[in-house]
Every structure is written in structure tokens, then in C-alpha cells.
């Protein structure tokens, strides 16, 4: 922690304090409890939770979403003192949840739901604060539900701005918004000790003083200013809990209700604020539950409301430039100082100033670009997102999250049914093969689609089921695979390969067919079909989706003889292994490798053997980019026997006429052009010096083609003419 970050944290903590103070008071009022209770929970959320929590940006305090629970619980239990005793035990339960890793649920909250939550909070902040910015303060600044305590709702409250507004408040709000924009868009932002939020509050106080002295007719009235409760001494500030009802069933029902709702809200808000953190810092959700639990124990013992991580406070904290959790802790101390020592100044702050701060925070949370980015990801992401936004805006946070999650689960089920695995058909030597690659987790949700796919495989097919990347297979799916293996594949003459199955599945690997050429298949393949096999093999190589080789089984299958379909003459370069770049197995090709892919009598003899004696139907001369042998020849290098080899490349150098300058090995373009010409000249030499091969090509029994491998991309380009 350096001095620069401390300055930012101090400034941010004041901004959070100024926003948290009216929220604490408003939530206490909405919950029907003493106003001091809201302040206590804000102080505890800042200091106690702030110290224990590992989150650098989350700010905790009383939650507006629990106001209805508080009201109902007090009615059931009969007194506020008994209720805060339930808060204490709820805190204990949260600690237990954290110790036993209950925070894992945070990892299963979809990102589109989190983004929906953030955008919805942003929209609510904007809609709820607009009335306050024109002087309508009948609704509490802390009321974020669609249905308000005063019987109205968010939309009807907006309609009131046409019937009543305060000119002084409107003027203050307009200039405050302009001030925030200027502060964020100009060099003023570099003043680390001051945040735009703090400047807006100071401006609001000064503006109203000017009103009072020079324009009293538009001065902001007391009902539009912050009003702190009168606190005579510490004894009137704190309420002690009563544990007289701990044997009452209703008491423990409320304990569990508070613990569960507070924990869910905390995990949601923690995930949400980390989602917008530019540094992407993460805190352990389990540790956060422990911190929240400790906070609720202290809050309950001192007479405070239930505490959660709060997205509004956290967003203001982040947007004000907070660097560490020092900002969170300090805001708790400012609450103490403000309530006990700065009451006269705090009561001068216009509610509209705080509303403008929340308005700016709301805008940052719900920018149009967020909606556009989610929409680009597809309807399966956008529909749960927009549903979450609308549901939260028109109900409340928890109900909205439940509705959005339900829609997200629907799309999850739909996607699992449509495409729970990778399914592809490979055209190999032995015909079409269907490969089903199982995902990391195969659950009962995948059962229907896997069964439909396997049961629809045509008779006599070849199927590969690959579980190499699979860590879990549900018992229901396991039974489907067993039925297909033992019954369906047998009755329909389906050759089945099972690979990658772990011992715990009690489904052993088995190989019923191997991708090895037999004599009959070799004779049926035409040169064009063989070339197509090589092209598709290169595509699989490029996509990283190579075919299963079962090399051990190929060793056994080829031990009785070989029936390769092609001869590939390539360079000795370590990057141009033909079996790899064409995705081939044992027994597929005769591979001839020599520097510069040149030819001589020995190589021609090997080719004639392959063509005449073994039945090969395709000869490929394969050059490649950045060839060392070609580079040496272009640079006229001399080295004993290597010199003789490189001299055979000289005709290609002489044939290259398009480049006049830098005709040497340092010019990569020149080297590559010579390499391409060398392929063509090698093909001409094969035809010229091997009458047998030339005659078979004329008869159409074989084909000679050139190829050029790009060592940078892995692509092979064929020259078929």
C-alpha cells in the first residue's frame, strides 16, 4: 500500500460514507426499527466485515432487500430485541456455511445473470433517483423495490415530477450532473484527494447557502436535506438483544431465513462487483460468508440490522477510485464521526446531491454497450440477461434473480439436449466413421440426446465413443452406454470403439476396428480419393482434431503386411513429418525424406517399388517454406557431400526469374519461390527418369502431385496440374 493508494482510499471512503449514511437511515425507517439500528449495521459492515473480508472493493451494510423480512419477523417474534437475537444466530450459521465451503454456489451463478443484476441495479438507481433530483422526496432514497412503502411504484413516482418539483433542487441537480461529467472527462480527475462524489456534496451545501442568502425563494427546504437522528448518549444508541425465544420454532425459522437470504445476496453482490472491477480481483466466497457472519453477530449484539454485501455502496466505492479495503473500513469510522460529531454539517447536505451521485453510479452500471455486448453473444445469453433486468426492475433483487436463473436454466437444459457432446463424422480409409466425444461432465440432462443419437446410428456403421476428457458420467448415461455396447451395437452389426473410459465407470475400453488399410481398400481407392484423404487429414491437423490412431493395435494389424496408398517425398526438416501434418497412422504411406526433397536413382527405385510391387497410387513431392537446404543452395554454401546435394537444387534457382535483387538465402521470399519451383522440377525429373512411373501416370493408374507446406500456418497447398 503506497501513499497514492491511501489518498484514493480516503477520498473514496468519504464518498461511500456520504451515500451509505442516508441509505442506512432509510433502510432502518423502511424496516420499522430505530434509525440508530441502520447506522450501527453500517458501522459494523464497514469496520468489522471490512477487516475480516478479503475483498478489496466490496462494502457491506444493511440491505434494502431484507426490509420486508425484518418487518415480518418483528411481527412474528413480538419485539425488535428478540429479532436482533435471531440476527446473532444467523451470523453464527453464516460462519458455519463459510467454514464448510458453502460459498461454492457463487461459482454456479451464470455471468449473464450477474450482468443482468448489475444493469438492473443501474436502471433502478436512475429511475428511483430522478424524483429526488427534482425535489420529490416522499419515497425513501433507500427504497429500491418496484412497489414502494408509500403505496406507489417506480413508474407512478416518475409521473409526479410533472405535478411537483423544486426549482432550486432542479438547478442544483443539473449543475451537479455537469460537474460530475466535467470531473470525470477532464484533468480534474487527477486530483486524487478529491472524488467527484465529494465535490458534488460540497457543491450542494455551498449552493444551498447561496440560495438562502441571495435567492431565498428557491432555497432547499429542510425536508429535502439529510436529517440525522438525535442521539443523546451511547446507551440510547445501542439496543441489547433478548434470547428468551431461542426455544421457539418461529425464532429458528427466522434465523435460517435471514442467514440464507443474506448469504445469497452477499454472494450475488460479491460476484457482481468483482465482475466490473477493472483489476478483476477475487475474494474467497467462503471467507466472505465468515466475514458477513461475524458482522451479523456484532450487528445483532449491538442492536443493528442484518448485514450483506451491498452492490450500490460497492459500486460507489469502485467508481470513486478505491484501491484497497481501507476505503471500506474508513467509511465505517466516518459513520461514527458523522453521527456523533458532524451532525450539524451532515444535516446541511441536500438529498438531491446524493441522488446525483447514485444517478451517475447507475449510468455506469447500465451503459448501452453492456446490452449490445451481451446481445452479440446470442439469444441464449441475451434472453436470460434481459429477463433478469426486467424482473429485478419490476419486482426486487431476489425475485428477479430467481426468475432470471429459471430462464437461464431453461436455456441450459435446451443446450444440453441439443448439443451435449462433440459429434463428427470422419472419412477415413475404412469409410465413414462417427465419433462422439463426451464433455467433461455428462449428467442425466444429456441422457435423452445421447440415446437418440446412438440409437439412430445406421446398421453396419463404425462408431467411436471417446471419454478421454470426461471426469464424470452420470449413472443414467452409463446405463445408456452399456445398453448400446451390449445390445444395440451387437444387433445392428455396429463396430464400436470405446476409448478413454476410467476404471471407476466399470465400462472398459475396447477396440473393434482399427484405421489400417487392407489390400481390398487400397485397390478400391482412386488417386483423387487418396488426395482427398490427405487434404482432410491436413484439415484435422490444423483444427487440432486428429483421429484416434490406436498405435498399439495398428502395430498388430500391420504386422501381417502393408498396403500404403501414397508415397510422400519430403524434406528432412523436423517440422514437416508427413504422418503428422496429414494425420496418418502406421502403414498409410511410404515416407521418403531427403534434404531439399530432391530425387536420384535410389529414390526413384524406391518409388518404383512402391508403385509396382505394393500398389501405391499417389506420389506427392512436398516442399516447404523456409527450407534450410534451399536456403543453403541459394547462399551457395559448400560442405563436403552436402555440396553435391545442394547442386541438385541449382536448376530451381536458375529457373526463378521474378526476383532480381537479393537473390540469396537471406531473402525469404526468394527462398520460398525457389522451393516451389524445386517441387515442380522434381516432378518433371520423376516423369523423365522413370519410364514405369510416367507410363502408369499416363494410363491413369497413378497420379503425381506437388505440395507446399507452410511451416508458420501448417497449411499444405497442393499443385495438382
Protein Blocks (a to p, Z undefined) as FASTA:
>chain_A
ZZklmmmmmmmmmmmmmmmmmmmmmmmmmnopafklmmmmmmmmmmmmmmmpmbfkbccd
ddfklmmmmmmmmmmnopaklmmmmmmmmmmmmmmmmmnopmmmmmmgcfklmmmmmmmm
mmmmmmmmmmmmnopakbcfklmbfbdfkopafklmmmmmmmgccfklmmmmmmmmmmmm
mmmmmmklmmmmbcfklmmmmmmmmmmmmmmmmmmmlpccfklpccddddfblmlmpccd
dfklmmpmklmmmmmmmmmmmmmmmmmmmmmmmmmmmnlpacdfklmmmmmmmmmmmmmm
nopacddddfklmmmmmmnopablmlmmmmmmmmmmmmmmmmmmmmmpcfklmmmmmmmm
mmmmmgfklmmmmmmnojklmmmmmmmmmmmmmmcfklmmmmmmmmmmmmmmmmmmmmmc
ccdddddfkopaddddddfbdcfklmmmmmmmmmmpcghiacdddfklpcbdcfklmmmm
mmmmmmmmmmnopacddehiafklopacddfbdcdddfklmmmpcfklmmmmmmmmmmmm
mnopacdfklmlmmmmmmnoccdfbdcdddfbfklcfklmnopaehkaccdddehiiadf
klmmmmmmmmmmnopabdcddddehifklmmmmnopaehjlmmmmmmmmmmmmmpmkbmg
hpafklmklmmmmmmmmmmmmmmmmmmmmmklmmmmmnopaccddddddfknopacddfZ
Z
